[in-house]
Amino acid sequence: MSTIKFHQDLKVCQQSFDAAMEIYKLSKTFPKEEIYSLTDQIRRSSGSVSANISEALCKRK
């Protein structure tokens, strides 16, 4: 079993980052009237997943 030194070493963190990037790309295709409401919420929530994972890992150390 390998030692985890950074949050980037976690597979779940890598997958959440990849998902956030995919969501960001997909949200570019949303209608213009949704830019400041739905699109902004989706982008912020998808980015917070990997941030929460890294924060939890730091607290556990």
N, C-alpha and C positions, 0 to 999 in steps of 0.2 A: 504494500500500500504506500503510495507516495505522500509526501508531506505537502500540505497546502500552505503556501507562504503569502500569496496574494489572492484577492477575490477573482482575478482574471483566470486563475487556475481551475476554478469550479466550472464544470460543464454547464450547470444551470445558469450561471452568470453569462457565459458565452452565448448560450441559446437565447436568453432574454435580450441580450444586446442585439443579436441577429434579428430577433423578432421585432424589436423596436425600430431597427433600420428598415425592415420590410414594411412595417406599418407607416413609417414616415414617407416612404416612396409611394405607397398606395394612397395615402391621404392627399398627395399632390393632385390626384385625379378627381377629388371631390369637387362639387360645384362651388363657384366663387362665393355664393351667399353663405356657405357653411364655414368659410375660412376662420372666422373669429369665434365661432361657438363650438360646434361639434369637432372640427378638425383640431383646434387647440386643445381641447380636453383629451382627445384620443392620443395626441402626441405626448402631452405631459404625463398621462397615466402609463403609457408604454415605457417611457423613459424612467419612471420612478421604480419600476420593478427591479432593474439591475442595481439601482441606487440603494434600495431597501436590502437587497441581498448583501451588498458590500458593507453596509452599515451593520447588519446583524453579525457578519463574520468578524468585524472589528470589535464588537461588544463581547463576543465569545472568547476572544484571545485575552 
